[in-house]
Amino acid sequence: MSTALEVTGFFMCLIGWVLTGLAVANDYWKISSVQGNVIISNRLYENLWHACGEDSTGKANCQDFQSMLALPVHIQACRALMIISLILGLVGIILSSMGLKCIQIGSKSNESKGKAMVIGGIIFILSGLCAMVGVSWYAGRVVAEFNDPFFGGVKFELGSGLFIGWGGAALCILGGAFKCSAYKRFSKTKDKGAYYPGAKPQTIYTAAPSNIDNPKAYV
C-alpha cells in the first residue's frame, strides 16, 4: 500500500511541477474585461513578464517590462515565489526519484529511501505553498482593483494562467502529503522481533545425567 501511495504522490508532484511551469509561461494572468465593439475590439492581457494587446484581427503586440525595480511590489514578489517554487520542485523530483522503492540506486536501504522520500515530499509541499501564495497574491490584487470604484486604470479579470497555477500548487501539496504518509505507513509495518537487547539472557536448566547405575552391574 505504501509503494502505491508514494508512486501516486510522486506523479502528482511531477504533474503539479509541470503545471506550475506552464503557469509561469502563460500570458493570460489577467485579461481586460471591456473589449469594445466588434470593429474596434481590443483585448489587453498581462503576466509576470510582459503586457500584451490584441486587436480585432487577432494580432498581438507584447512589450516586456523594462525595469524590474519599477514594477509593483506584488509582481516582484510573485516572480520570486514562482521561481523558488520551480527550483524547489526540481530538487524534490531528484530526491523523490532516489527514494522510490521501485528504483534501485546504489545499495540504499528501505529506511534511507524512505527518509529521502519524506524530504522530497516536504520540499514539494513548500514548493506548492510558494506557488499558491504567489498566484493567490496576484489574483487578490486583480480582484481588489476590479472592485475598487476609484481605480482609474483598465480593469482586468482573472486569466487562465492563475487557474493553472492553482491546480499545479494543489497537486504539489497533495502529492507531498501522500509521500509523507506513505513513509508513515512503512514505519508502522516494521517486523517486530522477539529480541530485546536490554533484557537479561535466560538460562536454560537441564536435568543432570544420573550417575546411579544398576546395582547388579557391580556384582
ZADO-1210 file (C-alpha; in nm, 4 decimals, padded with zeros to 6 digits):
<atoms>
<atom x="00.0000" y="00.0000" z="00.0000" code="MET" pos="1"/>
<atom x="00.2814" y="00.2412" z="00.0816" code="SER" pos="2"/>
<atom x="00.4511" y="00.1783" z="-00.2537" code="THR" pos="3"/>
<atom x="00.1346" y="00.2618" z="-00.4476" code="ALA" pos="4"/>
<atom x="00.0808" y="00.5696" z="-00.2314" code="LEU" pos="5"/>
<atom x="00.4315" y="00.7068" z="-00.2804" code="GLU" pos="6"/>
<atom x="00.4233" y="00.6413" z="-00.6572" code="VAL" pos="7"/>
<atom x="00.0871" y="00.8199" z="-00.6794" code="THR" pos="8"/>
<atom x="00.2268" y="01.1113" z="-00.4799" code="GLY" pos="9"/>
<atom x="00.5364" y="01.1245" z="-00.6996" code="PHE" pos="10"/>
<atom x="00.3372" y="01.1537" z="-01.0217" code="PHE" pos="11"/>
<atom x="00.1022" y="01.4090" z="-00.8653" code="MET" pos="12"/>
<atom x="00.4022" y="01.6211" z="-00.7694" code="CYS" pos="13"/>
<atom x="00.5547" y="01.5798" z="-01.1133" code="LEU" pos="14"/>
<atom x="00.2346" y="01.6893" z="-01.2883" code="ILE" pos="15"/>
<atom x="00.1948" y="01.9770" z="-01.0426" code="GLY" pos="16"/>
<atom x="00.5506" y="02.0947" z="-01.1090" code="TRP" pos="17"/>
<atom x="00.4876" y="02.0885" z="-01.4852" code="VAL" pos="18"/>
<atom x="00.1632" y="02.2834" z="-01.4419" code="LEU" pos="19"/>
<atom x="00.3444" y="02.5400" z="-01.2292" code="THR" pos="20"/>
<atom x="00.5979" y="02.5882" z="-01.5084" code="GLY" pos="21"/>
<atom x="00.3175" y="02.6256" z="-01.7627" code="LEU" pos="22"/>
<atom x="00.1505" y="02.8834" z="-01.5394" code="ALA" pos="23"/>
<atom x="00.4707" y="03.0893" z="-01.5222" code="VAL" pos="24"/>
<atom x="00.4988" y="03.0844" z="-01.9030" code="ALA" pos="25"/>
<atom x="00.1287" y="03.1546" z="-01.9603" code="ASN" pos="26"/>
<atom x="00.0474" y="03.5018" z="-02.0958" code="ASP" pos="27"/>
<atom x="-00.3028" y="03.5265" z="-01.9500" code="TYR" pos="28"/>
<atom x="-00.2623" y="03.6046" z="-01.5827" code="TRP" pos="29"/>
<atom x="-00.5122" y="03.8878" z="-01.6130" code="LYS" pos="30"/>
<atom x="-00.7362" y="03.9866" z="-01.9056" code="ILE" pos="31"/>
<atom x="-00.9184" y="04.3120" z="-01.9680" code="SER" pos="32"/>
<atom x="-01.2920" y="04.2850" z="-01.9099" code="SER" pos="33"/>
<atom x="-01.4011" y="04.5573" z="-02.1567" code="VAL" pos="34"/>
<atom x="-01.3280" y="04.4951" z="-02.5250" code="GLN" pos="35"/>
<atom x="-01.5484" y="04.7447" z="-02.7088" code="GLY" pos="36"/>
<atom x="-01.7464" y="04.6686" z="-03.0234" code="ASN" pos="37"/>
<atom x="-01.6521" y="04.4240" z="-03.2991" code="VAL" pos="38"/>
<atom x="-01.4754" y="04.6786" z="-03.5207" code="ILE" pos="39"/>
<atom x="-01.2501" y="04.8352" z="-03.2615" code="ILE" pos="40"/>
<atom x="-01.2194" y="04.5306" z="-03.0379" code="SER" pos="41"/>
<atom x="-00.9026" y="04.5453" z="-02.8303" code="ASN" pos="42"/>
<atom x="-00.8071" y="04.2995" z="-02.5603" code="ARG" pos="43"/>
<atom x="-00.5314" y="04.3571" z="-02.3091" code="LEU" pos="44"/>
<atom x="-00.3651" y="04.0868" z="-02.1035" code="TYR" pos="45"/>
<atom x="-00.0587" y="04.0588" z="-01.8828" code="GLU" pos="46"/>
<atom x="00.1539" y="03.8107" z="-01.6938" code="ASN" pos="47"/>
<atom x="00.4588" y="03.8404" z="-01.4708" code="LEU" pos="48"/>
<atom x="00.6935" y="03.9297" z="-01.7558" code="TRP" pos="49"/>
<atom x="00.5166" y="04.1417" z="-02.0169" code="HIS" pos="50"/>
<atom x="00.1947" y="04.3160" z="-02.1189" code="ALA" pos="51"/>
<atom x="00.0210" y="04.2443" z="-02.4498" code="CYS" pos="52"/>
<atom x="-00.2526" y="04.3993" z="-02.6611" code="GLY" pos="53"/>
<atom x="-00.4592" y="04.2144" z="-02.9231" code="GLU" pos="54"/>
<atom x="-00.6582" y="04.3922" z="-03.1928" code="ASP" pos="55"/>
<atom x="-00.9718" y="04.2796" z="-03.3751" code="SER" pos="56"/>
<atom x="-00.7705" y="04.0855" z="-03.6336" code="THR" pos="57"/>
<atom x="-00.6118" y="03.8671" z="-03.3654" code="GLY" pos="58"/>
<atom x="-00.2661" y="04.0206" z="-03.3963" code="LYS" pos="59"/>
<atom x="-00.0965" y="04.0665" z="-03.0616" code="ALA" pos="60"/>
<atom x="00.1820" y="04.3048" z="-02.9674" code="ASN" pos="61"/>
<atom x="00.3692" y="04.2384" z="-02.6464" code="CYS" pos="62"/>
<atom x="00.6108" y="04.4579" z="-02.4572" code="GLN" pos="63"/>
<atom x="00.8371" y="04.3286" z="-02.1834" code="ASP" pos="64"/>
<atom x="00.8530" y="04.5125" z="-01.8548" code="PHE" pos="65"/>
<atom x="01.1621" y="04.7272" z="-01.8863" code="GLN" pos="66"/>
<atom x="01.2668" y="04.7811" z="-01.5270" code="SER" pos="67"/>
<atom x="01.2245" y="04.5209" z="-01.2556" code="MET" pos="68"/>
<atom x="01.2629" y="04.7763" z="-00.9758" code="LEU" pos="69"/>
<atom x="00.9894" y="04.9945" z="-01.1252" code="ALA" pos="70"/>
<atom x="00.7354" y="04.7123" z="-01.1097" code="LEU" pos="71"/>
<atom x="00.4747" y="04.6908" z="-00.8328" code="PRO" pos="72"/>
<atom x="00.5827" y="04.5019" z="-00.5238" code="VAL" pos="73"/>
<atom x="00.3374" y="04.2164" z="-00.5716" code="HIS" pos="74"/>
<atom x="00.4690" y="04.1387" z="-00.9203" code="ILE" pos="75"/>
<atom x="00.8281" y="04.1256" z="-00.7950" code="GLN" pos="76"/>
<atom x="00.7252" y="03.9029" z="-00.5053" code="ALA" pos="77"/>
<atom x="00.5198" y="03.6743" z="-00.7298" code="CYS" pos="78"/>
<atom x="00.8144" y="03.6365" z="-00.9662" code="ARG" pos="79"/>
<atom x="01.0408" y="03.5343" z="-00.6807" code="ALA" pos="80"/>
<atom x="00.7861" y="03.2935" z="-00.5329" code="LEU" pos="81"/>
<atom x="00.7186" y="03.1183" z="-00.8623" code="MET" pos="82"/>
<atom x="01.0887" y="03.0795" z="-00.9424" code="ILE" pos="83"/>
<atom x="01.1566" y="02.9449" z="-00.5921" code="ILE" pos="84"/>
<atom x="00.8671" y="02.7040" z="-00.6380" code="SER" pos="85"/>
<atom x="01.0145" y="02.5667" z="-00.9602" code="LEU" pos="86"/>
<atom x="01.3613" y="02.5287" z="-00.8074" code="ILE" pos="87"/>
<atom x="01.2245" y="02.3509" z="-00.5001" code="LEU" pos="88"/>
<atom x="01.0177" y="02.1255" z="-00.7242" code="GLY" pos="89"/>
<atom x="01.3252" y="02.0243" z="-00.9228" code="LEU" pos="90"/>
<atom x="01.5110" y="01.9357" z="-00.6023" code="VAL" pos="91"/>
<atom x="01.2066" y="01.7433" z="-00.4811" code="GLY" pos="92"/>
<atom x="01.1915" y="01.5415" z="-00.8038" code="ILE" pos="93"/>
<atom x="01.5558" y="01.4374" z="-00.7680" code="ILE" pos="94"/>
<atom x="01.5168" y="01.3340" z="-00.4028" code="LEU" pos="95"/>
<atom x="01.1884" y="01.1577" z="-00.4648" code="SER" pos="96"/>
<atom x="01.3368" y="00.9602" z="-00.7548" code="SER" pos="97"/>
<atom x="01.6124" y="00.8381" z="-00.5245" code="MET" pos="98"/>
<atom x="01.3566" y="00.7417" z="-00.2606" code="GLY" pos="99"/>
<atom x="01.1231" y="00.5334" z="-00.4760" code="LEU" pos="100"/>
<atom x="01.1244" y="00.1681" z="-00.3771" code="LYS" pos="101"/>
<atom x="01.0857" y="00.0567" z="-00.7379" code="CYS" pos="102"/>
<atom x="01.4110" y="00.2312" z="-00.8369" code="ILE" pos="103"/>
<atom x="01.7388" y="00.0888" z="-00.7120" code="GLN" pos="104"/>
<atom x="02.0216" y="00.3427" z="-00.6946" code="ILE" pos="105"/>
<atom x="02.3302" y="00.2069" z="-00.5225" code="GLY" pos="106"/>
<atom x="02.2787" y="-00.0035" z="-00.2101" code="SER" pos="107"/>
<atom x="02.0410" y="00.2191" z="-00.0170" code="LYS" pos="108"/>
<atom x="01.8226" y="00.0551" z="00.2458" code="SER" pos="109"/>
<atom x="01.4473" y="00.0958" z="00.2692" code="ASN" pos="110"/>
<atom x="01.4932" y="00.3227" z="00.5698" code="GLU" pos="111"/>
<atom x="01.7225" y="00.5651" z="00.3853" code="SER" pos="112"/>
<atom x="01.4997" y="00.5571" z="00.0770" code="LYS" pos="113"/>
<atom x="01.2015" y="00.6346" z="00.2972" code="GLY" pos="114"/>
<atom x="01.3789" y="00.9333" z="00.4511" code="LYS" pos="115"/>
<atom x="01.4694" y="01.0629" z="00.1048" code="ALA" pos="116"/>
<atom x="01.1047" y="01.0278" z="00.0037" code="MET" pos="117"/>
<atom x="00.9880" y="01.2211" z="00.3108" code="VAL" pos="118"/>
<atom x="01.2371" y="01.5029" z="00.2486" code="ILE" pos="119"/>
<atom x="01.1242" y="01.5178" z="-00.1140" code="GLY" pos="120"/>
<atom x="00.7610" y="01.5330" z="-00.0020" code="GLY" pos="121"/>
<atom x="00.8308" y="01.8180" z="00.2415" code="ILE" pos="122"/>
<atom x="01.0159" y="02.0102" z="-00.0306" code="ILE" pos="123"/>
<atom x="00.7219" y="01.9637" z="-00.2673" code="PHE" pos="124"/>
<atom x="00.4815" y="02.0907" z="-00.0022" code="ILE" pos="125"/>
<atom x="00.6957" y="02.4034" z="00.0329" code="LEU" pos="126"/>
<atom x="00.7065" y="02.4352" z="-00.3464" code="SER" pos="127"/>
<atom x="00.3287" y="02.4139" z="-00.3669" code="GLY" pos="128"/>
<atom x="00.2866" y="02.6685" z="-00.0883" code="LEU" pos="129"/>
<atom x="00.5171" y="02.9157" z="-00.2659" code="CYS" pos="130"/>
<atom x="00.3198" y="02.8792" z="-00.5890" code="ALA" pos="131"/>
<atom x="-00.0117" y="02.9036" z="-00.4049" code="MET" pos="132"/>
<atom x="00.0902" y="03.2230" z="-00.2267" code="VAL" pos="133"/>
<atom x="00.2263" y="03.3804" z="-00.5462" code="GLY" pos="134"/>
<atom x="-00.0805" y="03.3030" z="-00.7577" code="VAL" pos="135"/>
<atom x="-00.3269" y="03.3970" z="-00.4829" code="SER" pos="136"/>
<atom x="-00.1470" y="03.7251" z="-00.4120" code="TRP" pos="137"/>
<atom x="-00.1599" y="03.8220" z="-00.7795" code="TYR" pos="138"/>
<atom x="-00.5273" y="03.7219" z="-00.8055" code="ALA" pos="139"/>
<atom x="-00.6104" y="03.9188" z="-00.4919" code="GLY" pos="140"/>
<atom x="-00.4666" y="04.2354" z="-00.6440" code="ARG" pos="141"/>
<atom x="-00.6630" y="04.1833" z="-00.9646" code="VAL" pos="142"/>
<atom x="-00.9891" y="04.1373" z="-00.7728" code="VAL" pos="143"/>
<atom x="-00.9178" y="04.4382" z="-00.5495" code="ALA" pos="144"/>
<atom x="-00.8551" y="04.6665" z="-00.8481" code="GLU" pos="145"/>
<atom x="-01.1646" y="04.5362" z="-01.0262" code="PHE" pos="146"/>
<atom x="-01.3893" y="04.6088" z="-00.7290" code="ASN" pos="147"/>
<atom x="-01.2311" y="04.9450" z="-00.6472" code="ASP" pos="148"/>
<atom x="-01.4682" y="05.2192" z="-00.7700" code="PRO" pos="149"/>
<atom x="-01.1888" y="05.4780" z="-00.7556" code="PHE" pos="150"/>
<atom x="-00.9455" y="05.2803" z="-00.9706" code="PHE" pos="151"/>
<atom x="-00.8898" y="05.4792" z="-01.2895" code="GLY" pos="152"/>
<atom x="-00.6939" y="05.2277" z="-01.4966" code="GLY" pos="153"/>
<atom x="-00.8046" y="04.9356" z="-01.7101" code="VAL" pos="154"/>
<atom x="-00.9926" y="04.6779" z="-01.5078" code="LYS" pos="155"/>
<atom x="-00.8820" y="04.3196" z="-01.5533" code="PHE" pos="156"/>
<atom x="-01.0258" y="03.9817" z="-01.4689" code="GLU" pos="157"/>
<atom x="-00.8622" y="03.6542" z="-01.3682" code="LEU" pos="158"/>
<atom x="-00.6857" y="03.4766" z="-01.6517" code="GLY" pos="159"/>
<atom x="-00.6254" y="03.1102" z="-01.7273" code="SER" pos="160"/>
<atom x="-00.2663" y="03.1241" z="-01.6019" code="GLY" pos="161"/>
<atom x="-00.3885" y="03.1755" z="-01.2451" code="LEU" pos="162"/>
<atom x="-00.6133" y="02.8696" z="-01.2563" code="PHE" pos="163"/>
<atom x="-00.3306" y="02.6579" z="-01.3974" code="ILE" pos="164"/>
<atom x="-00.1083" y="02.7812" z="-01.1159" code="GLY" pos="165"/>
<atom x="-00.3696" y="02.6949" z="-00.8526" code="TRP" pos="166"/>
<atom x="-00.4046" y="02.3453" z="-00.9955" code="GLY" pos="167"/>
<atom x="-00.0286" y="02.2881" z="-01.0014" code="GLY" pos="168"/>
<atom x="00.0161" y="02.4157" z="-00.6461" code="ALA" pos="169"/>
<atom x="-00.2644" y="02.1954" z="-00.5145" code="ALA" pos="170"/>
<atom x="-00.1172" y="01.8853" z="-00.6812" code="LEU" pos="171"/>
<atom x="00.2272" y="01.9575" z="-00.5357" code="CYS" pos="172"/>
<atom x="00.0873" y="01.9954" z="-00.1842" code="ILE" pos="173"/>
<atom x="-00.1302" y="01.6831" z="-00.2056" code="LEU" pos="174"/>
<atom x="00.1456" y="01.4779" z="-00.3668" code="GLY" pos="175"/>
<atom x="00.3925" y="01.5807" z="-00.0984" code="GLY" pos="176"/>
<atom x="00.1424" y="01.4837" z="00.1713" code="ALA" pos="177"/>
<atom x="00.0954" y="01.1427" z="00.0072" code="PHE" pos="178"/>
<atom x="00.4711" y="01.0842" z="00.0146" code="LYS" pos="179"/>
<atom x="00.4978" y="01.1664" z="00.3840" code="CYS" pos="180"/>
<atom x="00.2005" y="00.9474" z="00.4716" code="SER" pos="181"/>
<atom x="00.3489" y="00.6594" z="00.2689" code="ALA" pos="182"/>
<atom x="00.6624" y="00.6678" z="00.4843" code="TYR" pos="183"/>
<atom x="00.4492" y="00.6801" z="00.7989" code="LYS" pos="184"/>
<atom x="00.2703" y="00.3624" z="00.6972" code="ARG" pos="185"/>
<atom x="00.6009" y="00.1964" z="00.6145" code="PHE" pos="186"/>
<atom x="00.7438" y="00.2792" z="00.9562" code="SER" pos="187"/>
<atom x="00.4424" y="00.1253" z="01.1306" code="LYS" pos="188"/>
<atom x="00.4690" y="-00.2046" z="00.9451" code="THR" pos="189"/>
<atom x="00.8195" y="-00.2949" z="01.0577" code="LYS" pos="190"/>
<atom x="00.8700" y="-00.6529" z="01.1680" code="ASP" pos="191"/>
<atom x="00.8547" y="-00.6942" z="01.5419" code="LYS" pos="192"/>
<atom x="01.1180" y="-00.9404" z="01.6521" code="GLY" pos="193"/>
<atom x="01.1479" y="-01.1233" z="01.9836" code="ALA" pos="194"/>
<atom x="01.4984" y="-00.9989" z="02.0582" code="TYR" pos="195"/>
<atom x="01.5308" y="-00.7491" z="02.3438" code="TYR" pos="196"/>
<atom x="01.8882" y="-00.6259" z="02.3789" code="PRO" pos="197"/>
<atom x="01.8219" y="-00.4747" z="02.7216" code="GLY" pos="198"/>
<atom x="01.6858" y="-00.7912" z="02.8771" code="ALA" pos="199"/>
<atom x="01.8938" y="-01.0400" z="03.0684" code="LYS" pos="200"/>
<atom x="01.9735" y="-01.3647" z="02.8933" code="PRO" pos="201"/>
<atom x="01.7702" y="-01.6541" z="03.0134" code="GLN" pos="202"/>
<atom x="01.9482" y="-01.9591" z="03.1499" code="THR" pos="203"/>
<atom x="01.8050" y="-02.2900" z="03.0496" code="ILE" pos="204"/>
<atom x="01.8478" y="-02.5594" z="03.3132" code="TYR" pos="205"/>
<atom x="01.8539" y="-02.9212" z="03.2043" code="THR" pos="206"/>
<atom x="01.8450" y="-03.2281" z="03.4213" code="ALA" pos="207"/>
<atom x="02.1896" y="-03.3676" z="03.5010" code="ALA" pos="208"/>
<atom x="02.2570" y="-03.7186" z="03.3830" code="PRO" pos="209"/>
<atom x="02.2036" y="-03.9761" z="03.6530" code="SER" pos="210"/>
<atom x="02.5212" y="-04.1460" z="03.7868" code="ASN" pos="211"/>
<atom x="02.3308" y="-04.4161" z="03.9728" code="ILE" pos="212"/>
<atom x="02.3738" y="-04.7335" z="03.7811" code="ASP" pos="213"/>
<atom x="02.2053" y="-05.0604" z="03.8274" code="ASN" pos="214"/>
<atom x="02.3419" y="-05.2304" z="04.1496" code="PRO" pos="215"/>
<atom x="02.3740" y="-05.5545" z="03.9626" code="LYS" pos="216"/>
<atom x="02.6476" y="-05.4021" z="03.7480" code="ALA" pos="217"/>
<atom x="02.8938" y="-05.4123" z="04.0419" code="TYR" pos="218"/>
<atom x="02.8332" y="-05.7749" z="04.1284" code="VAL" pos="219"/>
</atoms>
